[in-house]
Amino acid sequence: MDRQIDFLWEYKQSAKLYGIEGWSNDYFGLSPDGLVTAKTLTTSVPLMDIVNGMEERDLQMPVLLRIENILDAQIQRLNEAFREAIKDLNYQGSYRGVYPIKVNQQAQVVEEIADFGSRYKHGFEVGSKPEMIAALSTLEEMGGLIICNGYKDQEFIDLGLWAIKLGFLCIFVIETPPELSLIIERSKSLGIEPMIGMRVKMSSKISGHWNSSSGERSVFGLTTTQLIDVVDCLKQEQMLHCLQLLHCHLGSQIPNIQEIRNGVVEACRYYADLVNEGAELKYIDLGGGLAVDYTGMQSNDEQSRNYSLAEYCEDVVDTLKQTLDNYHIEHPIIVTESGRATVAYASVLIFNILDTTRFEPTQITPQKEDEHPALTKMRSVNDYLTPEKVQECYNDIHYYRNEIHELFRTGQINLRTQSVAENLFLDTLQQISNMLDELERIPPDLEDLKLSLSDIYYGNFSLFQSLPDIWAIDQLFPVMPIHRLNERPDRQAVLSDITCDCDGKIDCFIGHQETSKTLPLHSLIEGEEYYLGVFLVGAYQETLGDLHNLFGDTNVVSVRLNRDGSFDFVKEIHGDTIADVLSYVEYQPKEMQLRYRNKAERAVKEGRISARERQQMIKAFNASLLGYTYYEREE
Ligand SMILES: *Cc1c(COP(=O)(O)O)cnc(C)c1O
């Protein structure tokens, strides 16, 4: 298919079509020559330039692209927005952000946050020993803030106590009562005073996907009785001064600012009363929840948010100040644990399209004199097809098609005739579908007709490995072509991945002010790759993925954009090889090679193949073991 230049199509129409301004948070845009660009305040670089650079480096699709400047910019925006709000509202405490490592544990990401974040003293939230060890080894020790959530055994506690000796502000957040006695015991034994926080079981109910981690049935946090017990126990041990932080995580991806405000008010009540109980609290930790507007629609839908970052910070600071002033309580240091909002924007999954399926007639065979009457009946439907009669024609064409199926089943028509009928059927459906645009009201039966006739574009990726939340929780991510955006997209499609699983598909897309079941795309051009990007995938996707069909980790490339429009490939990690993924499921590649060699050698011995063929076979087998698990184009 040739490129169709449509001079009436402007790149700005593409921007609107894919809703890029809504979801990009100013990090992505479109250039007049139809390319998606990654943007910072000082520069903008077409993603296609980066893709070309990947190809030159033999980094095959799919690739997970990380843009370090965007990660830095989000940390900066978060910290500056809190500083601004604190200054404007004359709040007396300061802000300390921590990044929850579970949201993206990859070393490149965590190291970059530790490095760039050091100017804001940005810390880490950890929920396990491995995360604790990652934090201890990357964060600057003097004053580096580490919030320890999760179940903590003696080893975990010892790591944290030693960290305090090194200069870290390492705070154990008590989630269950038994932890406290272990902390006290280890503290005495090592002679190091702990810093302690308490996690409150919040009663504020939160909407959105993750609401079950809030409310009374939350599995996390202490009930009011347990809070009192902790205070009394610390008093008795003369350690109440160790209790410094109150932790109130409301949930993740909270779309409604009103609920955040309500949660902060509740947190303040606990804070005030605990201070009145004699606790020398210094920090109030509001947890995560700062949402990402995946759909770009600024709504209180669970995939969106009805507030800006500035508004979030102002509302949090303002609510804290007003509520605590009522109780004449000193303003605490505000801690938040924003994960999703920190890392989502910085990663883009890029893949190429391998093939498409269209639901259109490939050819309409002219009527023959001795044609089977069932075919002639199918042809006749087009004769009375008008917008007024779409439903009737839709019913008839299905009826005749079923008749054809029955004739085939009983051996009265052959495969070739059935194929002629299939084309006639698709032809009529396409004509009906085109007429629907003229109708004021689409009959209910026909509402999904366009969807059922949309193309399938096969993308070179595994949904289960790279976008698990689409499968697991119907998460929406923005998807769009990263080039050809100055051309009118002429197809409507759903996406399929290359696993053999019918769940490996994307069939809900973000458009301008609404979601849609199909994505507008361009016809493929012979001999040219067509690239799509899935955006905002930096949070939770990278390690939640699995090895469905043994598709492994993708190649990963980290770039840094420069002011002059150039960019540096800062880091690249080759994805899993076939040998890698096989060994994850306990195969032994060395032994597999040996066994394959033995099969080939036996074939030589029995005269089924030549020794030269044996050599070629073994070479191909060994090369495959070291190859990428995804579809590779030959040079
Ligand atoms: C998961 C989690 C977070 C991160 O939440 P986001 O919505 O991604 O910001 C923060 N704190 C705790 C305790 C968590 O469990």
PDBQT file of the ligand as one rigid body, heavy atoms in Angstrom, charges set to zero:
ROOT
HETATM    1  C1  LIG A 701       2.205   0.991  47.265  1.00  0.00    +0.000 C 
HETATM    2  C2  LIG A 701       2.452   1.956  48.321  1.00  0.00    +0.000 A 
HETATM    3  C3  LIG A 701       2.774   3.281  48.020  1.00  0.00    +0.000 A 
HETATM    4  C4  LIG A 701       2.797   3.816  46.619  1.00  0.00    +0.000 C 
HETATM    5  O1  LIG A 701       1.550   4.283  46.211  1.00  0.00    +0.000 OA
HETATM    6  P1  LIG A 701       1.399   5.116  44.863  1.00  0.00    +0.000 P 
HETATM    7  O2  LIG A 701      -0.050   5.258  44.685  1.00  0.00    +0.000 OA
HETATM    8  O3  LIG A 701       2.082   4.333  43.795  1.00  0.00    +0.000 OA
HETATM    9  O4  LIG A 701       2.054   6.421  45.051  1.00  0.00    +0.000 OA
HETATM   10  C5  LIG A 701       3.097   4.122  49.056  1.00  0.00    +0.000 A 
HETATM   11  N1  LIG A 701       3.090   3.701  50.340  1.00  0.00    +0.000 NA
HETATM   12  C6  LIG A 701       2.757   2.432  50.678  1.00  0.00    +0.000 A 
HETATM   13  C7  LIG A 701       2.740   2.025  52.104  1.00  0.00    +0.000 C 
HETATM   14  C8  LIG A 701       2.417   1.532  49.678  1.00  0.00    +0.000 A 
HETATM   15  O5  LIG A 701       2.074   0.283  50.022  1.00  0.00    +0.000 OA
ENDROOT
TORSDOF 0
